[in-house]
């Protein structure tokens, strides 16, 4: 029986996570821009909330609510796989 539990509080800081992923956030304030990894992007069209990790691409429509959703979408992982990768399974 698997007794692992998801612990949202242990998800990485959004700024640190996006930096580790090689994505350079530009701008100031809560919402920053970055080149979108989900399509062939020449200019930063992905907006990222540095407090929550929520993201939305203004060009291709990719979106999600936190770094876990981004990690799942970018790497094609299940919820559990992504949570394990990010250290959020206790």
Beta strands, then each sheet from edge to edge (+ up, - down):
strand 1: 31-34
strand 2: 46-49
strand 3: 55-57
strand 4: 63-64
sheet 1: 1+ 2- 3+ 4-
end
